[in-house]
Amino acid sequence: MRPAPDLCAGHRRRPCDRRRLCFRLFEVCLVPSFLRAAALGALLLLSACASVDIPASPKAAFSRSASSVLSTGVTYWSETRENPLRQVYHVVQLDLADPKVELFVSPPNDGAGQYHARTTSEFVTASGALLAVNASYFVPFKAGSPGGDDFAPHAGEHVDPVGKVIVGGREVAPPDDPEVDPRVNAILCIHPSFVEIRSGATCRWDVVDAVAAGPVLLVDGAEQSFQNAGPKYARDRHPRTAFGVSADGRTGWLVVVDGRQTVISEGATLVELTAFFRDLGAADAINLDGGGSTTLAVDDGFGRPRVLNSPIHTGVPGRERPVANQIGVRIVPAQP
């Protein structure tokens, strides 16, 4: 059985500042207890007292929640920045040098080698993953009216990822013509002993899983051009999902940014997202599908999913969007 995480290191802090209370809804403080489900259920209430103040800089004032060890080599925290608008970043840091920490891409789930749409929470439950985020852009897609059910796809409906997807060493979705979605210009390649981000759509021969997305944010520490993604997509603040890796390949970061929710979080531009990865220490980073798709879900220890961010499908805070596929994290037994 997966060890229960220490869900509230450093919970005993100074009394809450009531001016901040309503703005701390999605910062995590996790209490040490074998009742992991109860701890995650109380996540939003406890978070109000979990922030650690960091001195303001001329660029951005921000605070960071207490870190939570979800499992060996997997740590979660959130950061709230005023840049100048409010932004909430959710971070999962991965020890990629730990052989027990394994990244993987969700496989086709219709029994015939194709994808049927499902939420990221549904995937966590079905796969036994420790946690997961949404991954590929996809078609068909219709955003739907505010609060309505006229979106596409619905859960269980056929959906195709945009860009190459490899699962178990086999290509399950072919690369697309760049004109189909010019944002897709790179690929996250998961190998047996390392993870890398490559421009284009080609991984090394020993790739196990891979997912194409974009635009690529960082290459060897250098910010990349977002021209092909379109200026509006790059400069507007949206919910975002992304992955980054350190120069030595030993550390990876899954990052989710809440957005389109004025009180909670406005979202991030691609420049702001890139700067955040630089602050983390990433050398390479790639943007994944975002907007209403952006979701970070974790297993509560009893086979039930808990969403750690605030999705915004059809303009409804907390509503999850069915998506094509996910990037998951699982803990595998140590080799004898």
N, C-alpha and C positions, 0 to 999 in steps of 0.2 A: 504493500500500500504506500502511496506517495506520502512523505512526511508532511504534516500540517505546517504551513508557513508561520514564521514569527510575524504576526499581523499587527503589531503595534509597538515596535521598538521606539522608545522615546515619546510615549503618549503623554506622560505627565509633564506638561509644559505650563507656561503662564496662563492665567485666565483668558478666555476668548475676548477679543475686541469685537464688541457687538456691531461696530460699523462694518466689520468684515464678514460677519456670520453668514449672511445670505449669499456671499460670494464664494464660499468655500465648499460648495456642494459636492464637487468632484475631486477634491484632494483626499488622499487615502490615509487613514490611520487604521491599522489592523491589530487587534488585540490577541495576545498569546493565549490560546485555548484550544483544546481538542475539538471544541464546537466551532469548526471552521465555517460551517454554513451560517451560524448565527453571527459570526464576526463579519462575514461578507455582507450579510443582510443589514447590519448596522453601519456599514461603511460610510454612507452619506452623512449620518448623524455625527459620527465620531470625527469626521474629517475637519469639522469646524475648528477643532483645537489642535490640529496636527501640523500646522504650517510652521516653518522655520524662517524667520525674517532674514533677508539678505540685504545689505545696504543698497540703496538706489544708486544707479549710475546715470550719467547724462542721457544715455540711450534708452534705458528701460528699467523700471522698477519691477522686481519680481520676488516671489516667495516659492519655497519648495516644500512639499509634504515630506513626512517621515518615509524613509525607504522601507519597503516590505519585501522580505525574501519569500517568494512564491514556491521555490524549490531550489535544490542545489544548482547553483550557477544561473539562477533567474531572479532578477530583482526588479521591482516596480516602484515608481514614484510619479508624482505629477508636479508640474511647475506652472505657476500663474504669473503672467507678465503683463505689464501695462506698457504698450509699445506703439503708439500711445493708448490704443484701445485694448480692452481686456482680451487676453488669449490664454487658454488652458491647454497645456501640452501633457500628454500621458506617455510615459517612457517605460519600456521594458528593456532592461540591459541583460545581455546574454553573454555568458562565458563560453565562447566558441572553442576554447582550448579544452574544455571539459567534455570528454567523450560521451558523457551521459546526456548532454544537452543536444537535442537534435531538431533542426529545422526541416520542415517538409511542406509540400504543396498538396492541397486536397485533390484526390483523384476523381475522375468521372463517377457519377453516382446514380446513373439511370439503369445500370445493368447491361448496357449495350455500348459502353465506351464513350458516352456523351454526358454533358452536364445538365442537370436540372437545378434551377435556382433554389437556394435555401439561405436562411440567415446565418450569420457567423455563430450565433448562439446555438443554432441547430447543429452546425458542423462540430462544435466543441463537444456536444453531447454524443453525437453519432461516432466520432472518431476516437474519443478518449484522450484528446489533446489536453495539455495543461492550459493552453491559451491559444488564441488565434486572432488574426486581423484579416480584413478583406484584402483581396489581391488585384486581379485583372480588371481592366475595363471590359465591357461586355455588350453584346447585342442579342436580341432586340432590347431597346431601352426607351422608356417613356417615364419622365419624372412624376407625372400625375398632378392633379389639382390639390390645393392645400387641404390636408386631412382626408382626401378622397381615396377611393379604391381603383381609380382609372389609371394606375401605373402599370408598367411592364418591365420585367416579368413578375408574375406572382410566384409564390413558393410552389415548387413542383413542375413549373413550366420549363420547356426546353430553353437553353441559353448557350451562347457561344462566347468563350473568352476572346478578346481582341488581342492578338499577338501570340507568340509561341508559348506553349505550356508543355513541360516535360514532367512525367511522373514515373518513378521507378525505372528511369533510363529510357523510357519510351515516349515519343512525341504524341501527345493526345490532342493538341491543338496546333495547327500549322501557323507559321509566321504570316502576317498580313502585309499587303502592300502598304507602304508608309502613308499613302494618300487616304487610306481608310481611317486612320487616326494618327495624325502627325506627332502626337504626344509620345507615342511608343517608339523610343529610340535606344533602349538598352534592355539588358536582361540580367536578372538575379540568378546566379548559378550556384546550386548547392551540391558540393562534391563530398565524397566520403570523409575527408579530413579537413576541409576548409570551405569557406563561402566567398564568392567574389561577385562583383558587379562589372559587367562588360558592355561597352557600346555595341550597338547592332543586335543581332539575334542568334549569335553562335557561342556555345559553351565548349569547354574542353571535352575530350572523348569520354572521360570517366564521370561525367555529370550524372547525378541521381535524379534530382528534381530541379526545375527551373520555371521561372515565370517572367515574361516580358512585360514591361511597363514603361513609365517615363513621365516627364522628361528626367534624364539623369541630372542630379543636382551638383554632385562633387566628383571630380576625377583627380586622384592624387592630391587632394586638398584644394584644388582650384575650382572655383565656381564656374558652371557651364552656362552657355547661352540658352535662353528659353524661347528664342524667336520662333522656332517651328511649332511650339505649343500654342502660340497665339498670345498677343500682349494682354488681352483681357483675362484669359485663364491664369496667366502668370502674375499679374499685378493685383487682381481682386482677392479679397480675403475669403477663403472657403475652408470647410473642414478638410483635413488632409490626413493621408496615411502614407508612411514612407519607411524605408529601411536604410541603415547605414552600417559601415564596418570600419574598424580602425586600420591604420597602415600596416600593423603587424598581423592583422587577421584574427587576433585573439578575442576581440570584443565586438559584438554586434548590438544594434539598437533598433527596436521596433518603436516607431513614434506615431502617435495619433493626436491630432489637434481638433478640438471641438470648434464648431463654428455655426454661423447663422443664428445665434442665440444671444441677443444683446446683453442680457444680464449675466449669462454664464460665460460665453466666449464668442468673439467675432470671427475667429478663423485666422488663417495666415496666408500671406502671399508666398510665392515660391522663393523669393529672396529672403524673407523672414525664416522660412523653413530651412533653407540652406544655412543661414547664420546659426540657427539652433543646432544643427548637426555639427557645425564647426565648434560650437561651445562644448558639445559632448566629447569631442575629440575624434570625430569621424574623418577619414581620408576620402572615402567614396560613399555616395548616397544616391538613392533612386526614389523618385516619387511613384506611388501606386495610385489606384483608383481612389477618389475621395468624395467630397460632397456628401450626399445622403447615404452613400455606401459606407462611409467611415465608421468602423466599429472595432472595439477591442473587447473581447469576451474571455473570461477565465473560468475554469472548472472550480466549483466550490469545495471539492474534496469528497462530495457525495454523488457525483455524476450529474450535478445540476449546473447550468451556466449562470454566470453573473456578468453583466455588462459594466465595465469600469468607466466608460466615457458616456457622453450624451449624444447618441445618434440623432439625426434630424430628417428622417425620411418623410416626404410629402409635407415638410414644414412642421411636423409634430415632434417636439423634443421627446427623446426616449423611444421613438418608434424605429425599429430596425428594417432595413431594406433587404429583401432577398437578392443575393448576388451570385455570380458564376462560381467563384472559387475563393480559397483562403490560403494564407500562409500560417501554418501551425507550428507550435513548439511542443515537443513531448520529451519526457524523461525516460531514457531506456536503461535497462539493468546494466550494471558494470560487467564487463567481460571477465571471466575467471582467469 
